[in-house]
Structures are given as structure tokens and as C-alpha cells.
Amino acid sequence: MAFFVEVLVGGLLAGIMYSMVAIGFVLIYKASGVFNFAQGSMVLFAALTFVSLVERGLGFWAAFGVTLVAMLLLALAVEKVVLRPLVNRPPITLFMATLGLSFMIEGLAQTLWGSEVHGLELGISDTPFEIHGVMVSQFDLFAAATAAVLVTVLGVLFHRTRLGLALRGVADDQLAALAVGIDLRRVWGVVWAVSGVVALVAGLLWGARVGVQFSLSLIVLKALPVLIIGGFTSIAGTIVAGLLVGAGEKLAEVYIGPHFGGGIENWFPYVLAILFLLVRPTGLFGEPRVERV
């Protein structure tokens, strides 16, 4: 039982890391209906910028501040220059634009900082410690606490402020929001800026866990099952789905994997996602899309 609990807790904490990436998708999709495939590249750009500045002699907080400004400028530039002119275009056009944007951001990162692999230290030990016979990683607990703070801040921002009210209005009906005087460009700009901040936090955590390398942008593929299961419009659903995916893949690898020769951890989340698409296409907390015909 202690081993089962240890695997379960490890999976739950890993799932929170997946949710950190998926939150960026949800913010943009909820506000503009755009599936931002470039979110993974933004995570990479943030981590690579931060670690490169640190290696060039900047202190931790100075590098964090410069990277934060860079991510805000990048997110706002993407929204204004690339996506705003494509408003009201077919969804496939917007998706292809973000797909191309993903490669552009990766190319920009490589041009600025090179393509070497970097180790990223946040000063948080990954040494496990024991709680009632269960070994828990200190880094995973730190990541979970960071995610909790981030979700709390986003919850207050989007449910207790006028900006949050405007965002929910835009998410429900863009034309109606425009009719009552909501500035769509301002809302989209703020959402993209917040998404850039989320990418920075996720980039630092994932960079510290797996190293800062260009394969880090592929973390977007881990976020897809989380989005499908949780629903593309729910931050709470993203957290719950991340926990399900993280726990499911770890338990499946330990208890089912030996019957398949191992290695099912990488594809088991997609099995869960397909099952949800068949049974509940909108996800756990997703809102059914109603269209007038």
C-alpha cells in the first residue's frame, strides 16, 4: 500500500506540471477561440532566455525580471502582429498560423541564445523525503505549491476583477461583448500577456526538471490529453485533468506496463483522451458549444 501511495502521489505531482503548460492554452482559447500551438515554443523561449542570462552573469531575480519583460513583449507582439489581423478567419487558418509561429519562436530562440543544452538550477533540491513511509520529491512539492499560487492568482484575476468580468463576457459572446463597450483588443492583449507569464513559470519548472533543450517545446504534446480531458475552457478542469493524467500514466506504467513490455507511460494519456472524446467530447468541465442554425 505504501508503494501504491508513493506512485500515486508522484503521478499527481507530475500531473500538476502538465497542467502548468495546459493553462496557457486555456487562457487564450477561452478568450479568442484560438488553439495556440506555439505555447510550447513560448515555454522553451522563456526557459532558454532565463538560463542564458544567468549563465552570462545576471543574478536570479534580475534574469527573472528581464525574462518576464521579454515574455510580455513577445506575447503582445504575437497577438498584435500575427493573430489580430486573422480575427474572424476559419479556425484552421488560426491553427496553422500558430503552428508556423511555433517554428518562428524556436528559430528566434536559437538565433539569440544558440542551440546548446543547458542545465537549470532553481535552488530546489529534488531529493525525496519521507512522509509516513511515502517518499515525496521536494521539487514536485515546490512545483505543486507554485501551481496552487498561480491558479489562485488567476482565479482572483478572472473572477474578482472587472477585467475578469470582461474576459468572461468575451468568452461567452464576442459580438455581445463588443456591443456593450468591451475593448476586445485590450482583453486579448492582457490574456496573451498572462499566457506569457504562465509560459515563463512553466518553462522554469520544466527546464529545471528535464534541462533546457529544444525538445522542451514538445511538452505541448503532453498538454493535449490534459486539455481534452479537462475541457478547453476551464482552468479548474485543466488542474483536475492534469492530476488524472499524471496519476493514470504512473499507475499504468507500474501495474499494467509489465504486461506490455513497459513503456506505456508515454502513450497511455492519449488512450484516456480518446476515451473521453468518445464519451464526453467537451471534457470534464468543458462547455458544450451551442450554435444557432
C-alpha positions as CSV (number, residue, x, y, z in Angstrom):
1,M,0.0,0.0,0.0
2,A,2.9,2.4,0.8
3,F,4.3,1.8,-2.7
4,F,0.9,2.4,-4.3
5,V,0.5,5.6,-2.5
6,E,4.0,6.7,-3.4
7,V,3.4,6.0,-7.1
8,L,0.0,7.8,-6.9
9,V,1.4,10.9,-5.2
10,G,4.3,11.0,-7.6
11,G,1.9,10.8,-10.5
12,L,-0.4,13.5,-9.1
13,L,2.5,15.9,-8.6
14,A,3.8,15.2,-12.1
15,G,0.3,15.9,-13.4
16,I,0.4,19.4,-11.9
17,M,3.5,20.1,-14.1
18,Y,1.4,19.1,-17.2
19,S,-1.4,21.4,-16.0
20,M,1.0,24.4,-15.9
21,V,1.5,24.2,-19.6
22,A,-2.1,23.5,-20.4
23,I,-3.3,26.6,-18.5
24,G,-1.7,28.8,-21.2
25,F,-3.7,27.1,-23.9
26,V,-7.0,27.5,-21.9
27,L,-6.5,31.2,-21.3
28,I,-6.1,32.0,-25.0
29,Y,-8.7,29.6,-26.3
30,K,-11.2,30.9,-23.7
31,A,-10.7,34.5,-24.7
32,S,-10.3,34.2,-28.5
33,G,-11.1,30.7,-29.6
34,V,-7.5,30.2,-30.9
35,F,-5.7,27.0,-30.1
36,N,-2.2,28.4,-29.6
37,F,0.1,25.6,-30.7
38,A,3.0,28.0,-30.1
39,Q,2.6,27.7,-26.3
40,G,5.2,25.0,-26.1
41,S,7.7,27.2,-28.0
42,M,6.9,30.1,-25.6
43,V,7.8,27.8,-22.7
44,L,11.1,27.0,-24.4
45,F,11.9,30.6,-25.2
46,A,11.2,31.6,-21.6
47,A,13.4,28.9,-20.1
48,L,16.2,29.4,-22.7
49,T,16.2,33.2,-22.2
50,F,16.4,32.9,-18.4
51,V,19.2,30.3,-18.2
52,S,21.2,32.1,-20.9
53,L,21.0,35.4,-18.9
54,V,22.0,33.6,-15.7
55,E,25.0,32.0,-17.5
56,R,26.1,35.4,-18.6
57,G,26.4,36.6,-15.1
58,L,22.9,38.1,-14.3
59,G,21.5,37.3,-10.8
60,F,18.5,35.1,-10.4
61,W,15.9,37.9,-9.9
62,A,17.5,40.2,-12.5
63,A,17.3,37.4,-15.0
64,F,13.8,36.6,-14.0
65,G,12.7,40.3,-14.4
66,V,14.4,40.6,-17.8
67,T,12.8,37.3,-19.0
68,L,9.4,38.4,-17.7
69,V,9.6,41.6,-19.7
70,A,10.8,39.7,-22.8
71,M,7.8,37.2,-22.5
72,L,5.3,40.1,-22.1
73,L,6.7,41.8,-25.2
74,L,6.8,38.6,-27.2
75,A,3.2,37.7,-26.2
76,L,1.9,41.1,-27.0
77,A,3.8,41.2,-30.3
78,V,2.4,37.9,-31.3
79,E,-1.2,38.9,-30.5
80,K,-0.9,42.3,-32.3
81,V,1.2,41.4,-35.4
82,V,0.2,37.9,-36.2
83,L,-3.2,36.9,-34.7
84,R,-5.2,40.2,-34.6
85,P,-5.2,40.6,-38.4
86,L,-6.5,37.0,-38.6
87,V,-9.6,37.6,-36.5
88,N,-12.8,36.0,-37.9
89,R,-10.8,33.7,-40.2
90,P,-11.6,30.0,-40.2
91,P,-10.2,28.1,-37.1
92,I,-7.8,26.0,-39.3
93,T,-6.2,29.3,-40.5
94,L,-5.6,30.4,-37.0
95,F,-4.2,27.0,-36.0
96,M,-1.8,27.0,-39.0
97,A,-0.7,30.5,-38.0
98,T,0.2,29.4,-34.5
99,L,1.9,26.3,-35.9
100,G,4.1,28.4,-38.1
101,L,4.6,30.8,-35.2
102,S,5.9,27.9,-33.1
103,F,8.8,27.4,-35.5
104,M,9.4,31.1,-35.8
105,I,9.8,31.4,-32.0
106,E,12.1,28.4,-31.8
107,G,14.2,29.9,-34.6
108,L,14.3,33.3,-32.8
109,A,15.4,31.5,-29.6
110,Q,18.2,29.6,-31.4
111,T,19.4,32.8,-33.1
112,L,19.6,34.7,-29.8
113,W,20.9,32.1,-27.5
114,G,22.2,29.1,-29.6
115,S,21.1,25.5,-29.5
116,E,23.2,24.1,-26.7
117,V,21.6,22.1,-23.9
118,H,21.6,23.9,-20.6
119,G,21.1,22.8,-17.0
120,L,18.8,25.0,-15.0
121,E,19.1,25.2,-11.2
122,L,16.4,26.9,-9.2
123,G,17.9,26.1,-5.8
124,I,15.2,23.5,-5.1
125,S,16.6,20.0,-4.2
126,D,15.0,17.0,-6.0
127,T,16.0,14.8,-3.1
128,P,12.9,12.9,-1.8
129,F,11.9,12.9,1.8
130,E,9.7,10.5,3.8
131,I,6.2,11.3,4.9
132,H,4.5,8.5,6.8
133,G,6.5,5.9,4.8
134,V,5.9,7.6,1.5
135,M,8.8,9.2,-0.4
136,V,7.9,12.6,-1.9
137,S,10.1,14.8,-4.1
138,Q,10.9,18.2,-2.7
139,F,10.9,19.7,-6.2
140,D,7.5,18.2,-7.0
141,L,6.1,19.7,-3.8
142,F,7.5,23.1,-4.8
143,A,6.0,22.8,-8.3
144,A,2.6,21.9,-6.8
145,A,2.8,24.9,-4.4
146,T,3.8,27.2,-7.4
147,A,0.8,25.9,-9.4
148,A,-1.5,26.4,-6.5
149,V,-0.4,30.0,-6.1
150,L,-0.7,30.6,-9.9
151,V,-4.2,29.2,-10.1
152,T,-5.3,31.2,-7.1
153,V,-3.9,34.4,-8.6
154,L,-5.6,33.7,-11.9
155,G,-8.9,32.8,-10.2
156,V,-8.9,36.1,-8.3
157,L,-7.9,38.0,-11.5
158,F,-10.7,36.4,-13.6
159,H,-13.5,36.2,-11.1
160,R,-13.0,39.2,-8.8
161,T,-12.0,42.0,-11.1
162,R,-13.6,44.0,-13.9
163,L,-11.0,42.5,-16.3
164,G,-12.2,39.0,-15.4
165,L,-15.8,40.0,-16.0
166,A,-14.8,41.4,-19.4
167,L,-12.9,38.2,-20.2
168,R,-15.9,36.0,-19.3
169,G,-18.1,38.3,-21.5
170,V,-15.7,37.9,-24.4
171,A,-15.6,34.1,-23.9
172,D,-19.4,33.8,-23.9
173,D,-20.1,36.1,-26.9
174,Q,-17.6,38.3,-28.6
175,L,-20.1,40.3,-30.6
176,A,-22.3,40.9,-27.5
177,A,-19.2,41.9,-25.5
178,L,-18.2,44.4,-28.3
179,A,-21.8,45.8,-28.3
180,V,-21.7,46.7,-24.6
181,G,-18.4,48.5,-25.0
182,I,-15.7,45.9,-24.0
183,D,-12.4,46.5,-25.8
184,L,-11.6,43.2,-27.4
185,R,-8.1,44.2,-28.3
186,R,-7.3,45.1,-24.7
187,V,-8.8,41.8,-23.4
188,W,-6.8,39.8,-25.9
189,G,-3.6,41.7,-25.2
190,V,-4.0,41.1,-21.4
191,V,-4.8,37.4,-21.9
192,W,-1.7,36.9,-24.2
193,A,0.4,38.7,-21.7
194,V,-0.8,36.5,-18.8
195,S,-0.2,33.5,-21.1
196,G,3.4,34.7,-21.5
197,V,3.8,34.8,-17.7
198,V,2.4,31.3,-17.4
199,A,4.8,30.1,-20.1
200,L,7.7,31.6,-18.0
201,V,6.7,29.8,-14.8
202,A,6.2,26.5,-16.7
203,G,9.4,27.0,-18.6
204,L,11.5,27.5,-15.4
205,L,9.9,24.4,-13.7
206,W,10.2,22.1,-16.7
207,G,13.7,23.4,-17.5
208,A,14.8,22.6,-14.0
209,R,13.3,19.1,-14.3
210,V,14.4,17.9,-17.7
211,G,17.0,20.5,-18.8
212,V,16.7,23.4,-21.2
213,Q,16.8,22.0,-24.7
214,F,14.8,22.4,-27.9
215,S,12.8,19.2,-27.2
216,L,11.3,21.2,-24.3
217,S,8.8,22.7,-26.8
218,L,7.4,19.2,-27.3
219,I,5.9,19.4,-23.8
220,V,2.9,20.8,-25.7
221,L,2.1,17.2,-26.7
222,K,1.8,16.2,-23.0
223,A,-0.6,19.1,-22.5
224,L,-3.0,17.9,-25.2
225,P,-4.6,15.0,-23.3
226,V,-4.9,17.3,-20.3
227,L,-6.8,19.8,-22.4
228,I,-9.1,17.2,-24.0
229,I,-10.0,15.6,-20.6
230,G,-10.4,18.8,-18.7
231,G,-12.0,20.9,-21.4
232,F,-10.5,23.7,-23.4
233,T,-12.3,26.4,-21.5
234,S,-11.8,25.5,-17.8
235,I,-8.7,26.3,-15.7
236,A,-10.1,24.1,-12.9
237,G,-10.7,21.3,-15.4
238,T,-7.1,21.6,-16.5
239,I,-5.9,21.0,-13.0
240,V,-8.2,18.1,-12.4
241,A,-7.3,16.6,-15.8
242,G,-3.6,17.0,-15.1
243,L,-3.9,15.1,-11.9
244,L,-5.8,12.3,-13.7
245,V,-3.3,12.1,-16.5
246,G,-0.3,12.2,-14.2
247,A,-1.7,9.6,-11.8
248,G,-3.0,7.4,-14.6
249,E,0.2,7.2,-16.6
250,K,2.3,6.4,-13.5
251,L,-0.1,3.7,-12.2
252,A,-0.5,2.3,-15.7
253,E,3.3,2.1,-16.2
254,V,3.8,0.3,-12.8
255,Y,0.8,-2.1,-12.8
256,I,-0.1,-2.6,-16.5
257,G,3.2,-1.8,-18.2
258,P,4.9,-5.1,-17.4
259,H,2.2,-6.9,-19.4
260,F,3.1,-4.9,-22.5
261,G,6.8,-4.9,-22.1
262,G,6.8,-1.5,-20.4
263,G,7.0,2.0,-21.9
264,I,3.2,2.6,-21.9
265,E,3.6,5.8,-19.8
266,N,4.2,7.9,-23.0
267,W,1.0,6.8,-24.8
268,F,-1.4,5.9,-22.0
269,P,-2.6,9.5,-21.6
270,Y,-3.7,9.5,-25.2
271,V,-5.8,6.4,-24.6
272,L,-7.6,8.3,-21.8
273,A,-8.0,11.3,-24.1
274,I,-9.6,9.2,-26.9
275,L,-12.0,7.6,-24.4
276,F,-13.1,11.0,-23.2
277,L,-13.6,12.1,-26.8
278,L,-15.8,9.1,-27.4
279,V,-17.8,9.5,-24.2
280,R,-17.6,13.2,-23.3
281,P,-16.2,15.3,-26.1
282,T,-16.3,18.6,-24.2
283,G,-14.2,17.2,-21.4
284,L,-14.9,17.1,-17.6
285,F,-15.6,20.9,-17.2
286,G,-15.8,22.0,-20.9
287,E,-18.9,23.9,-22.0
288,P,-20.9,22.4,-24.9
289,R,-20.8,24.7,-27.9
290,V,-24.2,25.8,-29.0
291,E,-24.7,27.3,-32.5
292,R,-27.8,28.8,-34.0
293,V,-28.7,27.4,-37.4
